[in-house]
């Protein structure tokens, strides 16, 4: 593995481990706010105890999420220094706002949430909890604005004098349609994660016939919240597919193994075996017209296949090659108006010209073979995206089935839930994390070969490090992050097993649970 592959692997490992904690934090903050709202409105102590207990698990997850996120941001300077130099003026702005506006708010209010129970009135503590949830979601917003710009860079342009990308319109960056769709989709996925988390642990209590009043109420809140959230994820996922069809056509074609452009409306491949060598999908089971509806919202617009996109990329690489040569001439002193004017005409394709630097140092004299390799490099490998997407969607529909069943039994107010449902909920605990990790893999791997979409190739974004340097840091991070995951799982398991009975406000044995149920 070279410097680029090692740096990518290190960042991928760090990000994927960090994202084990993020969705649960986002979702649990809102569930805690809902539970505490019920406590303030009804005055029933059990809802305060629910907020405190689930808040303890939230706090464990929050602390480890912060720890794993710090190292990830430092990598922009250590492993991706040219990336930071080239686009730091733009990418750094939402990250700075996230720290100053959202993270500080969130961290301060987390402290008030845990230590303010006996110091604040019920209403003020509830306000703290809602503001904590707001801060958590604002944090996700600014991070996803930054990531959305990496996917679809708007509101910026290349400055040939500084040789860097510069911000031209901050509002375009903030209201980037890709960022907005990613935000609502990702946050909804966090809500689903938290709902499954609460539902699974509550089901375990019900199977063990302990803390029944607590578990039934938690089960009911999680089932209702989860059903609304998973439906949101599915609807917003459809909107995300439409945005892909609009601005990230390569990623969409790779996800769907759309090797060739077919007459509209395009069929959706439900399952199959993508074959990179033959550029076909073996044993494909297709649903007519569905892909066309998702990607174009019409029956008469075609979805571009990878073959057509490669032909378009060939032309952009040729134009980008000329733009790259003009840029080098400008750096060497040729600042004539003709050079600048021609460069400005071709500047949108400069990134495609940079793809050639992976194969030759003399871009001006790149051979047809170099150009052909760059064309192939402009398309990500299909099968990982194809299967990751279907794993994500499969998990989503399994969770929809679970929440629908759980909500149905909660709405009927049955005292005893079916054992099959409780086991279904318990064993579904990994599903949201599998779906979230698959979704992030699709988002990032599907952008390749770009660090910034169609602007900066990944191979140019890395720092000039030795492979030994990266192996040392990678090994250290893998050991440290593995310890963090073990600590998280141990603490979560420990306090979930102890359960709400450990709270000072009271224990909920079977007799008390029955009385609470009769009360309402």
FENJODA-V299990 format. One record per helix or strand of 2 or more residues. SS is the DSSP state (helix for helix, strand for strand). FROM is the first residue (numbers start at 1). LEN is the number of residues. If there is no record, write none. Layout:
ss | from | len
SS | FROM | LEN
SS | FROM | LEN
This chain:
ss | from | len
helix | 3 | 40
helix | 45 | 34
helix | 81 | 35
helix | 122 | 30
strand | 156 | 4
strand | 164 | 4
helix | 170 | 5
helix | 177 | 32
helix | 212 | 36
helix | 249 | 7
strand | 268 | 8
strand | 280 | 8
helix | 290 | 7
helix | 306 | 26
helix | 337 | 22
helix | 363 | 3
helix | 368 | 10
helix | 382 | 30
helix | 419 | 9
helix | 431 | 15
strand | 450 | 3
strand | 456 | 2
helix | 458 | 3
helix | 467 | 32
helix | 500 | 3
helix | 510 | 10
